[in-house]
């Protein structure tokens, strides 16, 4: 009786990984299968139908590497929870006028985690179309799902973003080899900043992973929140780094070799943050800004920023839950901080207000 000839395959969900001849060991009575996960995981990027080479090549990785002040821009809302694009455009224009060189769209500060992907990509495209000739637009298209990260990133480059920001998979954490494979699926699409913030992901991206990924010409650098000693490890090896901590960015820039900062505080005082990053060592200014920075992060970001911008009158006092405004005591503290630093140093032209609790609108469904 003739035996049917079959190919040996390992199947995982919908993906089949053919075994190489070297993976199959024959013995007189048994057949042993040895799966090689590294070979199975690495596939080409042929599955990127929305990839636009014109958009991808609009900005080189080197253009991103030289940015010093990048603002993680706030996303403001209308009372029904939709984006307030008029207020958003004002915020971005104020960044441009005060010397910011890039914006992160839909990051943690911009509440990308509270957006649908349709909203997210729309906002990236809107920012590119309105401001892309004046400021670099970096879309936060990372995800803890590699599939989602691929899809969002190809869409982001498709609508013209200059670079992508990618976080490591959170909650459903993976191995170090898994991190490398995850990032390697999106790096070929265009300039990429990798974001390491263990306080949010519960997993550090160690230097050996970044060193491996640095072999890609698309890696622009790292947004690093593990402190200035870690930053120096990278800068000593020629890897571009932006501090992810506003309270450490002055020393990171002038003593540890960081290119600059990806900042929350610059939403409020972009001119002073530019001075801190461009004007040489300035410990006096750094100390002056420290009480404001500490206030901003007294609760998880972006709660403080959202509250401050509402008090300055540049956005409506609308919060998408689960974020809620800081309590009255903290709002009074902010009014005093503005007076100490000088109202003219902050964005907007209205008087800073304390606001009542019932001035705020909390949106659960939008």
NUTOR-678675 format. One record per atom (N, C-alpha, C): chain; residue number from 1; x, y, z. Coordinates in steps of 0.02 Angstrom, whole numbers. Layout:
BEGIN
chain resi xx yy zz
A NUM X Y Z
...
//
This chain:
BEGIN
chain resi xx yy zz
A 1 42 -59 0
A 1 0 0 0
A 1 44 62 0
A 2 30 108 -46
A 2 71 169 -52
A 2 54 217 4
A 3 105 248 31
A 3 94 298 83
A 3 90 367 52
A 4 42 408 76
A 4 37 477 52
A 4 97 517 77
A 5 125 558 33
A 5 181 601 52
A 5 153 665 83
A 6 173 680 144
A 6 148 740 179
A 6 206 783 200
A 7 192 848 207
A 7 243 894 233
A 7 232 902 308
A 8 287 908 343
A 8 283 914 415
A 8 279 988 434
A 9 227 1005 473
A 9 215 1075 490
A 9 193 1081 563
A 10 216 1133 596
A 10 190 1151 662
A 10 141 1208 653
A 11 81 1203 680
A 11 31 1255 672
A 11 15 1288 739
A 12 14 1354 739
A 12 -6 1392 798
A 12 -61 1440 776
A 13 -121 1429 800
A 13 -179 1467 776
A 13 -182 1465 701
A 14 -180 1526 670
A 14 -188 1528 597
A 14 -122 1528 561
A 15 -65 1523 597
A 15 -1 1529 565
A 15 34 1461 565
A 16 58 1441 508
A 16 92 1378 502
A 16 166 1391 491
A 17 209 1355 528
A 17 280 1363 522
A 17 309 1299 494
A 18 332 1297 431
A 18 362 1237 405
A 18 428 1222 439
A 19 440 1159 451
A 19 502 1139 483
A 19 557 1131 431
A 20 617 1152 450
A 20 674 1141 406
A 20 696 1068 411
A 21 730 1043 359
A 21 753 974 361
A 21 794 959 423
A 22 833 1009 446
A 22 875 997 504
A 22 836 992 568
A 23 772 1012 565
A 23 730 1009 625
A 23 699 940 637
A 24 705 896 589
A 24 674 830 594
A 24 728 778 602
A 25 725 740 657
A 25 774 688 670
A 25 740 620 662
A 26 768 578 619
A 26 740 511 607
A 26 777 459 648
A 27 740 416 679
A 27 769 357 711
A 27 731 297 683
A 28 755 236 693
A 28 719 178 665
A 28 645 175 683
A 29 626 197 744
A 29 557 188 765
A 29 520 253 781
A 30 557 309 784
A 30 524 371 805
A 30 545 428 761
A 31 506 480 762
A 31 523 543 729
A 31 516 599 781
A 32 570 636 791
A 32 569 690 840
A 32 568 757 804
A 33 526 802 827
A 33 520 868 798
A 33 550 919 845
A 34 594 961 818
A 34 625 1014 858
A 34 607 1081 828
A 35 566 1121 863
A 35 545 1186 837
A 35 597 1238 855
A 36 615 1280 807
A 36 662 1334 818
A 36 623 1400 819
A 37 607 1426 878
A 37 562 1484 882
A 37 589 1547 849
A 38 655 1558 851
A 38 681 1619 821
A 38 670 1619 746
A 39 683 1562 714
A 39 672 1558 642
A 39 598 1564 625
A 40 556 1535 666
A 40 485 1536 652
A 40 456 1606 660
A 41 484 1646 708
A 41 454 1711 723
A 41 472 1764 672
A 42 529 1758 640
A 42 552 1811 596
A 42 524 1802 526
A 43 482 1847 506
A 43 453 1845 439
A 43 464 1912 405
A 44 460 1913 341
A 44 470 1975 304
A 44 409 2021 311
A 45 417 2083 290
A 45 364 2134 298
A 45 321 2140 236
A 46 312 2085 200
A 46 272 2089 139
A 46 199 2103 154
A 47 179 2097 217
A 47 108 2103 236
A 47 90 2175 252
A 48 123 2224 224
A 48 109 2294 240
A 48 79 2330 180
A 49 17 2316 163
A 49 -12 2344 102
A 49 -20 2419 103
A 50 -25 2450 163
A 50 -37 2522 165
A 50 27 2562 169
A 51 83 2529 166
A 51 147 2563 173
A 51 158 2611 115
A 52 168 2675 131
A 52 179 2725 80
A 52 252 2746 80
A 53 288 2729 28
A 53 359 2746 27
A 53 369 2821 22
A 54 323 2856 -10
A 54 329 2928 -14
A 54 324 2958 56
A 55 273 2935 95
A 55 266 2961 163
A 55 323 2938 207
A 56 342 2875 199
A 56 395 2847 241
A 56 460 2885 232
A 57 475 2906 172
A 57 539 2938 158
A 57 537 3014 165
A 58 480 3040 187
A 58 474 3112 193
A 58 523 3140 244
A 59 535 3102 297
A 59 581 3121 350
A 59 629 3064 362
A 60 693 3078 365
A 60 742 3026 378
A 60 748 3013 452
A 61 776 2956 470
A 61 789 2941 540
A 61 836 2993 570
A 62 884 3016 532
A 62 931 3067 558
A 62 895 3133 575
A 63 842 3149 537
A 63 803 3209 552
A 63 770 3204 621
A 64 749 3144 639
A 64 717 3134 704
A 64 769 3135 759
A 65 827 3106 746
A 65 879 3100 797
A 65 902 3167 825
A 66 895 3221 787
A 66 922 3286 808
A 66 871 3329 845
A 67 811 3305 856
A 67 760 3344 891
A 67 777 3348 965
A 68 771 3407 993
A 68 788 3416 1064
A 68 727 3424 1109
A 69 679 3463 1088
A 69 618 3473 1129
A 69 558 3445 1092
A 70 532 3390 1117
A 70 473 3356 1090
A 70 419 3358 1144
A 71 362 3384 1127
A 71 307 3389 1175
A 71 257 3332 1165
A 72 243 3298 1220
A 72 189 3248 1219
A 72 123 3287 1226
A 73 93 3301 1169
A 73 39 3351 1166
A 73 -26 3325 1196
A 74 -60 3369 1231
A 74 -125 3355 1261
A 74 -180 3351 1207
A 75 -228 3307 1216
A 75 -288 3304 1173
A 75 -347 3334 1211
A 76 -374 3391 1189
A 76 -431 3421 1223
A 76 -498 3395 1196
A 77 -551 3404 1236
A 77 -616 3375 1219
A 77 -671 3428 1222
A 78 -723 3414 1182
A 78 -786 3450 1186
A 78 -828 3421 1242
A 79 -882 3456 1263
A 79 -923 3431 1318
A 79 -955 3363 1305
A 80 -961 3343 1241
A 80 -989 3277 1227
A 80 -935 3223 1222
A 81 -872 3242 1235
A 81 -818 3193 1235
A 81 -780 3187 1170
A 82 -804 3218 1116
A 82 -768 3217 1053
A 82 -707 3263 1057
A 83 -660 3254 1010
A 83 -602 3297 1008
A 83 -622 3370 996
A 84 -590 3415 1032
A 84 -597 3486 1020
A 84 -539 3507 975
A 85 -548 3501 910
A 85 -493 3513 863
A 85 -472 3586 861
A 86 -518 3632 874
A 86 -500 3703 876
A 86 -450 3716 933
A 87 -466 3689 992
A 87 -420 3697 1049
A 87 -355 3659 1036
A 88 -360 3601 1006
A 88 -300 3561 991
A 88 -254 3600 944
A 89 -282 3630 892
A 89 -241 3669 845
A 89 -207 3727 880
A 90 -242 3758 927
A 90 -211 3813 965
A 90 -152 3788 1005
A 91 -160 3730 1037
A 91 -105 3701 1077
A 91 -44 3687 1034
A 92 -55 3657 975
A 92 2 3640 932
A 92 34 3704 905
A 93 -6 3753 886
A 93 23 3816 863
A 93 65 3850 916
A 94 43 3847 978
A 94 82 3876 1033
A 94 149 3840 1042
A 95 149 3774 1031
A 95 212 3737 1034
A 95 259 3761 979
A 96 233 3768 919
A 96 275 3791 863
A 96 302 3861 876
A 97 259 3905 899
A 97 279 3975 911
A 97 332 3980 965
A 98 333 3933 1012
A 98 379 3936 1068
A 98 439 3890 1060
A 99 448 3861 1001
A 99 511 3828 986
A 99 513 3753 996
A 100 457 3720 1009
A 100 459 3646 1011
A 100 472 3620 940
A 101 509 3565 936
A 101 529 3538 871
A 101 488 3477 849
A 102 453 3447 896
A 102 412 3389 880
A 102 355 3381 929
A 103 304 3344 909
A 103 249 3327 954
A 103 235 3252 950
A 104 222 3223 1008
A 104 197 3154 1012
A 104 121 3158 1011
A 105 89 3127 962
A 105 16 3128 956
A 105 -12 3062 982
A 106 -60 3068 1029
A 106 -93 3008 1054
A 106 -50 2966 1100
A 107 -1 2998 1133
A 107 37 2963 1184
A 107 -2 2957 1248
A 108 31 2937 1302
A 108 -3 2932 1366
A 108 -31 3000 1386
A 109 10 3053 1377
A 109 -12 3120 1394
A 109 -71 3141 1350
A 110 -70 3122 1287
A 110 -124 3137 1240
A 110 -182 3088 1244
A 111 -178 3040 1291
A 111 -231 2993 1305
A 111 -249 2948 1247
A 112 -197 2927 1211
A 112 -209 2878 1157
A 112 -241 2814 1182
A 113 -229 2798 1246
A 113 -258 2738 1276
A 113 -333 2743 1284
A 114 -361 2804 1278
A 114 -433 2814 1283
A 114 -466 2826 1216
A 115 -427 2819 1162
A 115 -453 2830 1095
A 115 -466 2764 1059
A 116 -515 2766 1013
A 116 -519 2712 964
A 116 -462 2721 915
A 117 -445 2669 879
A 117 -391 2676 828
A 117 -413 2724 773
A 118 -477 2726 757
A 118 -500 2774 706
A 118 -486 2845 729
A 119 -503 2861 792
A 119 -488 2928 819
A 119 -413 2941 818
A 120 -376 2891 838
A 120 -303 2898 845
A 120 -271 2916 777
A 121 -287 2877 726
A 121 -257 2889 660
A 121 -283 2954 630
A 122 -346 2970 642
A 122 -373 3034 618
A 122 -334 3092 647
A 123 -319 3089 713
A 123 -284 3144 745
A 123 -212 3150 720
A 124 -180 3094 707
A 124 -113 3096 678
A 124 -116 3129 609
A 125 -163 3107 567
A 125 -170 3136 501
A 125 -187 3210 502
A 126 -231 3229 547
A 126 -249 3300 555
A 126 -187 3341 573
A 127 -147 3316 619
A 127 -88 3352 641
A 127 -38 3360 584
A 128 -28 3306 546
A 128 17 3309 488
A 128 -8 3360 437
A 129 -72 3356 421
A 129 -99 3400 369
A 129 -96 3473 388
A 130 -107 3488 451
A 130 -109 3558 473
A 130 -41 3586 493
A 131 3 3542 519
A 131 65 3568 550
A 131 128 3531 528
A 132 121 3482 486
A 132 178 3439 470
A 132 236 3474 436
A 133 224 3532 405
A 133 279 3569 374
A 133 318 3611 425
A 134 290 3618 486
A 134 321 3662 536
A 134 349 3625 597
A 135 326 3564 607
A 135 347 3527 667
A 135 344 3453 650
A 136 387 3413 680
A 136 388 3342 668
A 136 331 3308 707
A 137 295 3266 672
A 137 237 3232 701
A 137 255 3159 713
A 138 256 3140 776
A 138 274 3072 796
A 138 212 3039 825
A 139 187 2989 790
A 139 125 2957 811
A 139 139 2899 859
A 140 102 2898 913
A 140 107 2841 959
A 140 65 2785 931
A 141 97 2740 895
A 141 60 2684 865
A 141 80 2617 895
A 142 108 2620 954
A 142 127 2558 988
A 142 68 2524 1020
A 143 76 2461 1037
A 143 23 2421 1067
A 143 54 2361 1101
A 144 17 2331 1148
A 144 41 2268 1175
A 144 23 2209 1130
A 145 -13 2223 1077
A 145 -27 2173 1025
A 145 15 2190 964
A 146 58 2144 945
A 146 100 2156 886
A 146 57 2168 824
A 147 3 2131 818
A 147 -41 2140 761
A 147 -68 2211 758
A 148 -91 2237 815
A 148 -117 2306 816
A 148 -62 2356 803
A 149 -2 2345 830
A 149 53 2391 820
A 149 71 2395 745
A 150 72 2338 712
A 150 86 2337 640
A 150 34 2377 602
A 151 -30 2363 616
A 151 -84 2395 579
A 151 -85 2470 591
A 152 -79 2490 655
A 152 -81 2562 670
A 152 -21 2599 641
A 153 36 2567 642
A 153 96 2600 616
A 153 94 2608 541
A 154 70 2557 506
A 154 64 2565 433
A 154 13 2619 416
A 155 -40 2624 456
A 155 -89 2677 445
A 155 -59 2746 461
A 156 -21 2749 516
A 156 9 2812 536
A 156 57 2839 483
A 157 100 2796 456
A 157 144 2817 403
A 157 105 2831 339
A 158 50 2795 331
A 158 8 2807 273
A 158 -23 2876 272
A 159 -38 2903 331
A 159 -66 2972 334
A 159 -12 3024 343
A 160 52 3003 342
A 160 106 3052 338
A 160 146 3066 399
A 161 136 3029 454
A 161 176 3045 514
A 161 250 3036 498
A 162 291 3075 534
A 162 363 3075 521
A 162 399 3019 556
A 163 372 2996 612
A 163 404 2942 651
A 163 351 2910 695
A 164 368 2850 719
A 164 323 2814 764
A 164 354 2807 833
A 165 312 2808 884
A 165 332 2794 952
A 165 305 2726 971
A 166 349 2681 996
A 166 327 2613 1013
A 166 347 2595 1084
A 167 298 2571 1121
A 167 308 2546 1189
A 167 316 2470 1185
A 168 345 2441 1237
A 168 349 2368 1240
A 168 282 2340 1264
A 169 266 2279 1244
A 169 201 2249 1265
A 169 194 2248 1341
A 170 138 2275 1364
A 170 124 2281 1435
A 170 69 2231 1455
A 171 61 2220 1517
A 171 12 2174 1546
A 171 24 2103 1524
A 172 13 2088 1460
A 172 31 2022 1434
A 172 104 2023 1412
A 173 150 2025 1461
A 173 220 2036 1447
A 173 250 1976 1410
A 174 304 1990 1374
A 174 338 1938 1336
A 174 410 1931 1359
A 175 447 1885 1328
A 175 517 1874 1343
A 175 560 1926 1308
A 176 625 1926 1323
A 176 670 1973 1289
A 176 673 1958 1214
A 177 674 1895 1196
A 177 672 1878 1125
A 177 606 1900 1093
A 178 552 1896 1133
A 178 488 1919 1108
A 178 488 1994 1097
A 179 521 2032 1142
A 179 527 2105 1132
A 179 562 2121 1066
A 180 617 2086 1054
A 180 655 2098 993
A 180 613 2083 931
A 181 578 2027 933
A 181 536 2008 875
A 181 479 2058 866
A 182 449 2081 922
A 182 395 2129 918
A 182 418 2194 885
A 183 473 2222 909
A 183 497 2285 881
A 183 522 2277 810
A 184 550 2220 794
A 184 576 2210 726
A 184 521 2205 674
A 185 458 2195 695
A 185 404 2194 646
A 185 384 2265 624
A 186 399 2316 667
A 186 378 2384 651
A 186 436 2429 630
A 187 497 2412 650
A 187 554 2454 633
A 187 563 2465 558
A 188 552 2415 515
A 188 563 2427 444
A 188 516 2479 412
A 189 462 2498 446
A 189 413 2543 416
A 189 436 2616 414
A 190 482 2636 458
A 190 504 2705 458
A 190 537 2724 524
A 191 558 2787 531
A 191 592 2809 592
A 191 551 2793 655
A 192 586 2766 705
A 192 551 2740 763
A 192 588 2760 827
A 193 548 2782 877
A 193 573 2794 945
A 193 543 2740 989
A 194 586 2705 1026
A 194 562 2655 1073
A 194 557 2687 1142
A 195 502 2672 1176
A 195 484 2705 1239
A 195 490 2655 1296
A 196 535 2669 1343
A 196 544 2624 1400
A 196 519 2659 1463
A 197 463 2635 1489
A 197 433 2664 1549
A 197 406 2608 1593
A 198 451 2574 1630
A 198 431 2517 1671
A 198 376 2532 1722
A 199 371 2595 1744
A 199 318 2611 1792
A 199 249 2601 1763
A 200 243 2601 1697
A 200 178 2589 1665
A 200 173 2519 1636
A 201 228 2492 1611
A 201 225 2427 1577
A 201 242 2369 1624
A 202 273 2384 1681
A 202 297 2333 1728
A 202 352 2289 1698
A 203 384 2312 1646
A 203 440 2275 1617
A 203 491 2323 1588
A 204 552 2319 1612
A 204 606 2359 1586
A 204 630 2331 1519
A 205 646 2376 1472
A 205 680 2355 1411
A 205 755 2362 1424
A 206 790 2307 1434
A 206 860 2312 1455
A 206 906 2334 1397
A 207 965 2359 1413
A 207 1010 2384 1362
A 207 1028 2333 1308
A 208 1031 2269 1325
A 208 1050 2221 1273
A 208 997 2215 1218
A 209 934 2228 1236
A 209 881 2228 1185
A 209 889 2289 1139
A 210 900 2347 1169
A 210 909 2408 1129
A 210 971 2403 1085
A 211 1025 2374 1111
A 211 1086 2366 1071
A 211 1072 2322 1010
A 212 1032 2271 1019
A 212 1015 2227 962
A 212 973 2265 912
A 213 923 2303 936
A 213 879 2340 891
A 213 915 2397 856
A 214 969 2421 886
A 214 1006 2477 857
A 214 1040 2458 792
A 215 1041 2395 775
A 215 1067 2374 710
A 215 1023 2397 653
A 216 960 2413 668
A 216 914 2438 618
A 216 927 2512 605
A 217 930 2531 543
A 217 940 2602 526
A 217 878 2644 540
A 218 822 2612 556
A 218 760 2648 570
A 218 754 2668 643
A 219 797 2642 687
A 219 793 2661 757
A 219 820 2731 767
A 220 775 2778 781
A 220 797 2847 794
A 220 827 2854 863
A 221 799 2818 911
A 221 825 2822 979
A 221 775 2796 1029
A 222 788 2813 1093
A 222 749 2786 1148
A 222 723 2843 1192
A 223 660 2840 1209
A 223 634 2883 1263
A 223 642 2842 1327
A 224 687 2864 1370
A 224 708 2824 1427
A 224 686 2855 1493
A 225 651 2814 1533
A 225 626 2837 1598
A 225 661 2804 1657
A 226 715 2768 1644
A 226 750 2732 1697
A 226 807 2772 1727
A 227 811 2835 1712
A 227 860 2878 1745
A 227 921 2893 1704
A 228 962 2938 1729
A 228 1017 2965 1690
A 228 1076 2917 1683
A 229 1085 2872 1731
A 229 1139 2822 1723
A 229 1125 2777 1663
A 230 1062 2758 1655
A 230 1043 2717 1597
A 230 1053 2757 1532
A 231 1034 2821 1535
A 231 1043 2864 1476
A 231 1117 2866 1455
A 232 1162 2871 1504
A 232 1233 2874 1488
A 232 1258 2809 1457
A 233 1230 2752 1479
A 233 1248 2689 1448
A 233 1237 2691 1372
A 234 1181 2721 1353
A 234 1165 2725 1282
A 234 1206 2777 1245
A 235 1211 2836 1274
A 235 1247 2889 1239
A 235 1321 2872 1232
A 236 1349 2836 1280
A 236 1419 2815 1274
A 236 1429 2767 1215
A 237 1374 2735 1194
A 237 1377 2688 1138
A 237 1345 2715 1075
A 238 1335 2781 1072
A 238 1312 2813 1011
A 238 1238 2806 997
A 239 1198 2787 1047
A 239 1126 2781 1037
A 239 1093 2846 1061
A 240 1050 2874 1021
A 240 1015 2937 1038
A 240 962 2922 1092
A 241 959 2966 1141
A 241 911 2957 1196
A 241 878 3024 1212
A 242 814 3019 1227
A 242 777 3076 1255
A 242 756 3057 1325
A 243 766 3102 1373
A 243 741 3090 1440
A 243 665 3088 1439
A 244 636 3040 1474
A 244 564 3038 1482
A 244 541 3067 1548
A 245 588 3098 1585
A 245 572 3125 1651
A 245 588 3200 1651
A 246 538 3242 1656
A 246 549 3314 1655
A 246 594 3337 1713
A 247 589 3304 1770
A 247 629 3326 1827
A 247 703 3308 1820
A 248 720 3265 1771
A 248 790 3245 1761
A 248 819 3270 1695
A 249 778 3304 1655
A 249 798 3317 1586
A 249 855 3368 1580
A 250 859 3416 1626
A 250 914 3465 1623
A 250 981 3430 1630
A 251 987 3389 1682
A 251 1050 3353 1693
A 251 1062 3301 1639
A 252 1008 3269 1616
A 252 1015 3220 1563
A 252 1045 3251 1501
A 253 1023 3311 1485
A 253 1046 3347 1425
A 253 1118 3370 1432
A 254 1134 3401 1489
A 254 1198 3436 1494
A 254 1252 3396 1529
A 255 1235 3341 1563
A 255 1285 3302 1599
A 255 1289 3229 1578
A 256 1237 3204 1545
A 256 1235 3132 1528
A 256 1229 3119 1453
A 257 1228 3170 1413
A 257 1230 3161 1341
A 257 1164 3151 1306
A 258 1108 3159 1341
A 258 1043 3151 1308
A 258 1034 3205 1254
A 259 998 3186 1200
A 259 983 3235 1148
A 259 935 3288 1173
A 260 888 3268 1216
A 260 839 3316 1241
A 260 788 3280 1284
A 261 724 3301 1277
A 261 671 3275 1319
A 261 608 3267 1278
A 262 569 3217 1295
A 262 499 3211 1273
A 262 458 3231 1334
A 263 428 3290 1331
A 263 407 3326 1391
A 263 332 3332 1398
A 264 309 3329 1460
A 264 240 3346 1479
A 264 236 3420 1497
A 265 285 3444 1536
A 265 285 3512 1561
A 265 284 3563 1505
A 266 314 3546 1448
A 266 316 3594 1393
A 266 248 3609 1363
A 267 197 3570 1380
A 267 129 3589 1362
A 267 111 3656 1393
A 268 137 3669 1453
A 268 119 3730 1490
A 268 168 3787 1478
A 269 233 3771 1477
A 269 285 3823 1473
A 269 336 3804 1419
A 270 315 3799 1357
A 270 362 3777 1305
A 270 423 3822 1298
A 271 415 3888 1307
A 271 471 3933 1301
A 271 525 3921 1353
A 272 504 3911 1415
A 272 553 3897 1468
A 272 585 3828 1460
A 273 547 3780 1436
A 273 577 3714 1425
A 273 627 3716 1368
A 274 613 3757 1318
A 274 662 3765 1263
A 274 726 3797 1290
A 275 718 3847 1332
A 275 777 3879 1362
A 275 818 3829 1402
A 276 783 3785 1438
A 276 817 3734 1478
A 276 857 3685 1436
A 277 832 3671 1376
A 277 863 3621 1332
A 277 912 3650 1282
A 278 905 3714 1266
A 278 945 3744 1213
A 278 998 3793 1238
A 279 987 3821 1297
A 279 1026 3879 1319
A 279 1088 3864 1360
A 280 1108 3801 1364
A 280 1165 3785 1407
A 280 1143 3770 1478
A 281 1189 3747 1518
A 281 1173 3729 1587
A 281 1141 3789 1623
A 282 1087 3774 1658
A 282 1051 3828 1692
A 282 1018 3799 1755
A 283 1058 3783 1805
A 283 1030 3752 1866
A 283 980 3797 1901
A 284 988 3863 1895
A 284 940 3908 1928
A 284 871 3901 1898
A 285 866 3899 1831
A 285 801 3890 1798
A 285 773 3821 1814
A 286 817 3771 1814
A 286 795 3703 1829
A 286 763 3700 1898
A 287 795 3732 1946
A 287 767 3733 2014
A 287 702 3771 2018
A 288 698 3825 1980
A 288 637 3865 1979
A 288 577 3826 1954
A 289 589 3782 1905
A 289 534 3744 1876
A 289 516 3680 1915
A 290 559 3660 1961
A 290 549 3596 1995
A 290 483 3592 2034
A 291 462 3644 2070
A 291 397 3639 2104
A 291 338 3628 2057
A 292 340 3658 1998
A 292 287 3648 1949
A 292 288 3576 1923
A 293 348 3551 1908
A 293 354 3482 1883
A 293 329 3432 1936
A 294 348 3444 1998
A 294 326 3399 2052
A 294 250 3401 2059
A 295 221 3461 2052
A 295 148 3468 2056
A 295 115 3429 1999
A 296 142 3434 1939
A 296 112 3401 1881
A 296 107 3325 1890
A 297 155 3297 1927
A 297 157 3225 1934
A 297 137 3201 2004
A 298 100 3243 2040
A 298 77 3222 2106
A 298 26 3165 2101
A 299 -8 3161 2045
A 299 -51 3104 2028
A 299 -29 3080 1958
A 300 -50 3020 1939
A 300 -26 2994 1874
A 300 -42 3042 1817
A 301 8 3052 1774
A 301 -2 3092 1713
A 301 -54 3059 1669
A 302 -101 3097 1639
A 302 -103 3169 1629
A 302 -152 3207 1673
A 303 -166 3182 1733
A 303 -217 3214 1775
A 303 -197 3286 1791
A 304 -134 3296 1813
A 304 -112 3363 1830
A 304 -113 3411 1770
A 305 -88 3386 1714
A 305 -86 3428 1653
A 305 -156 3447 1631
A 306 -202 3400 1630
A 306 -271 3415 1609
A 306 -302 3468 1654
A 307 -289 3462 1719
A 307 -316 3510 1767
A 307 -286 3579 1755
A 308 -220 3581 1745
A 308 -185 3646 1736
A 308 -208 3682 1673
A 309 -214 3645 1618
A 309 -235 3677 1555
A 309 -306 3704 1560
A 310 -348 3669 1597
A 310 -417 3694 1608
A 310 -415 3758 1650
A 311 -372 3759 1701
A 311 -368 3818 1744
A 311 -339 3878 1706
A 312 -297 3865 1656
A 312 -269 3919 1616
A 312 -318 3943 1562
A 313 -373 3907 1554
A 313 -425 3927 1506
A 313 -409 3912 1434
A 314 -361 3868 1421
A 314 -343 3852 1351
A 314 -378 3789 1326
A 315 -407 3750 1371
A 315 -449 3694 1352
A 315 -511 3695 1396
A 316 -563 3663 1372
A 316 -623 3655 1413
A 316 -608 3607 1471
A 317 -641 3615 1528
A 317 -630 3571 1585
A 317 -667 3504 1578
A 318 -650 3469 1524
A 318 -683 3405 1508
A 318 -632 3349 1515
A 319 -650 3297 1553
A 319 -607 3240 1564
A 319 -641 3177 1537
A 320 -604 3138 1499
A 320 -627 3070 1485
A 320 -607 3026 1544
A 321 -656 2992 1573
A 321 -642 2945 1627
A 321 -597 2888 1600
A 322 -552 2863 1642
A 322 -554 2866 1715
A 322 -517 2925 1746
A 323 -494 2974 1705
A 323 -459 3032 1733
A 323 -510 3081 1763
A 324 -492 3109 1820
A 324 -532 3159 1853
A 324 -486 3216 1875
A 325 -512 3276 1884
A 325 -469 3333 1901
A 325 -438 3327 1971
A 326 -383 3363 1979
A 326 -353 3367 2045
A 326 -400 3403 2093
A 327 -396 3389 2158
A 327 -442 3420 2207
A 327 -428 3494 2216
A 328 -473 3527 2249
A 328 -472 3599 2257
A 328 -405 3623 2286
A 329 -380 3589 2337
A 329 -317 3610 2368
A 329 -261 3613 2317
A 330 -257 3563 2273
A 330 -205 3562 2222
A 330 -216 3616 2169
A 331 -278 3631 2154
A 331 -292 3683 2105
A 331 -272 3752 2132
A 332 -280 3762 2196
A 332 -257 3825 2226
A 332 -181 3828 2224
A 333 -148 3772 2236
A 333 -75 3770 2231
A 333 -51 3789 2161
A 334 -87 3767 2110
A 334 -67 3783 2042
A 334 -72 3858 2029
A 335 -125 3889 2053
A 335 -132 3962 2044
A 335 -71 3997 2074
A 336 -48 3975 2132
A 336 10 4006 2164
A 336 74 3992 2125
A 337 80 3932 2096
A 337 139 3916 2056
A 337 143 3961 1994
A 338 86 3973 1963
A 338 84 4016 1904
A 338 107 4087 1923
A 339 84 4112 1980
A 339 104 4178 2003
A 339 179 4181 2017
A 340 206 4127 2047
A 340 277 4126 2064
A 340 321 4126 2001
A 341 302 4087 1951
A 341 342 4082 1890
A 341 328 4141 1844
A 342 266 4166 1844
A 342 247 4221 1801
A 342 195 4198 1750
A 343 136 4228 1751
A 343 83 4207 1705
A 343 105 4212 1633
A 344 148 4260 1617
A 344 170 4270 1548
A 344 212 4212 1522
A 345 237 4170 1566
A 345 278 4113 1545
A 345 235 4053 1523
A 346 171 4055 1541
A 346 126 4000 1526
A 346 87 4014 1462
A 347 64 3962 1429
A 347 25 3971 1368
A 347 -43 4002 1384
A 348 -73 4033 1334
A 348 -139 4063 1342
A 348 -134 4134 1367
A 349 -190 4169 1365
A 349 -190 4239 1385
A 349 -245 4255 1436
A 350 -278 4204 1462
A 350 -329 4215 1513
A 350 -298 4211 1582
A 351 -331 4242 1631
A 351 -308 4236 1700
A 351 -316 4164 1724
A 352 -269 4140 1763
A 352 -275 4073 1791
A 352 -330 4073 1844
A 353 -371 4020 1844
A 353 -427 4014 1891
A 353 -421 3950 1931
A 354 -453 3951 1989
A 354 -455 3891 2031
A 354 -505 3841 2003
A 355 -563 3865 1980
A 355 -619 3825 1956
A 355 -653 3788 2013
A 356 -718 3783 2009
A 356 -757 3744 2057
A 356 -761 3672 2034
A 357 -776 3628 2081
A 357 -781 3557 2064
A 357 -834 3545 2010
A 358 -889 3583 2015
A 358 -943 3571 1967
A 358 -931 3604 1900
A 359 -874 3637 1891
A 359 -855 3663 1825
A 359 -830 3608 1779
A 360 -810 3552 1808
A 360 -780 3498 1769
A 360 -833 3450 1743
A 361 -823 3427 1683
A 361 -867 3378 1651
A 361 -829 3312 1643
A 362 -858 3259 1669
A 362 -827 3193 1665
A 362 -866 3150 1616
A 363 -831 3123 1567
A 363 -863 3085 1513
A 363 -845 3010 1520
A 364 -896 2970 1526
A 364 -885 2898 1529
A 364 -893 2864 1462
A 365 -946 2882 1426
A 365 -958 2853 1360
A 365 -953 2909 1308
A 366 -915 2897 1256
A 366 -904 2950 1206
A 366 -898 2919 1137
//
